[in-house]
């Protein structure tokens, strides 16, 4: 019962959840395209709005480090 009450109080709700969900899926798809297609081809096909979302969340370099670590593990 306590866990259910906490779930109802914590976390994004409504429009905040919708924005979070859209951003999460945009970043997930960006990572997939970069890994599957490579940097040059992805740059041609990823829309500008998606690049802006990724840049906003990549201020600390975590997304870029995820891309770098996945490309190094394949080599």
C-alpha positions in Angstrom: 0.0 0.0 0.0 2.8 2.4 0.8 4.6 1.7 -2.5 1.4 2.5 -4.4 1.0 5.8 -2.5 4.6 6.7 -3.3 4.2 5.9 -7.0 1.2 8.2 -7.1 3.2 11.1 -5.6 6.6 10.7 -7.3 7.4 11.1 -11.0 6.2 13.1 -13.9 2.5 13.4 -14.6 0.3 14.8 -17.4 2.1 17.0 -19.8 5.4 16.7 -18.0 5.2 12.9 -18.5 4.3 13.4 -22.2 7.3 15.6 -22.8 9.6 13.2 -20.9 8.3 10.3 -22.9 8.7 12.1 -26.3 12.2 13.2 -25.4 13.2 9.7 -24.1 12.0 8.0 -27.3 13.7 10.7 -29.5 17.0 10.1 -27.8 16.6 6.3 -27.9 15.9 6.5 -31.7 18.8 8.9 -32.2 21.2 6.5 -30.4 19.9 3.5 -32.5 20.3 5.4 -35.8 23.8 6.6 -35.0 24.9 3.1 -33.9 23.2 1.3 -36.8 23.9 3.7 -39.7 27.0 5.5 -38.6 27.7 9.2 -37.9 27.7 10.5 -41.4 24.5 8.8 -42.6 22.7 9.6 -39.4 23.6 13.3 -39.7 21.8 13.3 -43.1 18.6 11.6 -41.8 18.1 12.7 -38.2 15.7 15.7 -38.2 16.8 19.0 -36.7 14.3 18.9 -33.8 15.8 15.6 -32.7 19.3 17.0 -32.7 18.2 19.9 -30.6 16.6 17.5 -28.0 19.8 15.4 -27.9 21.9 18.5 -27.5 19.8 19.7 -24.6 20.2 16.5 -22.7 23.9 16.0 -23.7 25.2 19.0 -21.8 27.3 16.8 -19.6 28.5 14.5 -22.5 26.7 11.3 -21.4 25.0 10.6 -24.7 28.2 11.1 -26.6 30.1 8.9 -24.2 27.4 6.2 -24.8 28.0 6.4 -28.5 31.8 6.4 -28.1 31.7 3.3 -25.8 29.5 1.4 -28.1 31.7 2.1 -31.1 34.8 1.1 -29.2 33.3 -2.2 -28.1 32.6 -3.1 -31.7 36.1 -2.5 -32.8 
